[in-house]
Amino acid sequence: MVLLENVSKTFRVGRNEVRAIQNINLHVRQGEFLVVRGPSGSGKSTLLLTIGGMMRPTTGRVTVNNQEISAMNELERAQFRAKNIGFVFQMFHLIPYLNVLENVLLASGFERNAESRERARELLKNLGLSHREFHKPAELSAGEKQRTAIARALMNRPSILLADEPTGNLDPENAEEVIRHLHEFQREGGTVIVVTHGHSADQYANQIVSLRGGEIVENPS
């Protein structure tokens, strides 16, 4: 469960204050698939990072899995993220000198025990990447890189996946495959929140929210 109550986030730029999101009220139930849509600069990424505990809101409360993460300190939020939340980003964020298996194992603290390796290999198999296990990111296609990033995000069995423009660097075929994998996570009981410019995930959404100027708009033009 994700609950935002009157959440705003303000950044100081020089002498000015910029409100990235303002007065956000949002409820996502466990097992739902939420799409957050809006143009560049609308506050989508700030909203996602606030839900994920990467940022603390300036005002308001953020509750995830019945814990008020907005009241946690930095260390507590980091520990909460590691146990509960998986992140998938547009730019993949793979370590270039590590192979696919090693990149996935990073999520478990780079443990090399048999259980962690079995879990990582199982994920790679499910994502169609067994044959790429020992390849470096430079040897992968964009779609393979994103699927590796999904495997890494799933490594610690999170209850929530947060995806920031996960198809932004992909062609339509690979984009559809990535969204299908996110939907499969939801079908197995996980909660998915996807930030996007487009409509590729709409068919799987239980809820669609549009942002403009940092606010939720009811009837976006």
Secondary structure by P-SEA (a helix, b strand, c coil): cbbbcbbbbbbbccccccccccbbbbbbcccbbbbbbbccccaaaaaaaaaaccccccbbbbbccccccccccaaaaaaaaaccbbbbcccccccccccaaaaaaccccccccaaaaaaaaaaaaaaccccccccccccccaaaaaaaaaaaaacccccbbbbccccccccaaaaaaaaaaaaaaaaabbbbbbbbccccccccccbbbbbcccccccccc
